[in-house]
Amino acid sequence: MISKFYVKEGDILREELIESLIKVEKEACEIEKEAKENLKKVEKNFKQMMKEEEEMVLSNAQKKGKEMIEKAEKEAEEYAVHLKEESSNILKRMDNKYEDIKEELLEKYKREIIGFEGE
């Protein structure tokens, strides 16, 4: 009779153990399912964050590129103005030099002609 009691008690313990294992396995499956869902959410958020970061970097690069182009255009315009002023100054100096040489030649030939007539 004692052995029957232990067997029945052992069967009850075994059933409780099996039920506990099944319960633990179900909980583990639910935890795994939640973990996979959370991982998908984290991945989605990470991808969105990376996309936003990429867009921001691209936008900043475009903005910086545009600023560089504007700066280069401004510098080119300033350089063109400088070259125009410089070429104008050079032309004025050349014109003045031409006028000086012309005056000297006219004066020289005038003296020669007047001096020649005077002899």
Protein Blocks (a to p, Z undefined) as FASTA:
>chain_A
ZZmmmmmmmmmmmmmmmmmmmmmmmmmmmmmmmmmmmmmmmmmmmmmmmmmmmmmmmmmm
mmmmmmmmmmmmmmmmmmmmmmmmmmmmmmmmmmmmmmmmmmmmmmmmmmmmmmmmmZZ
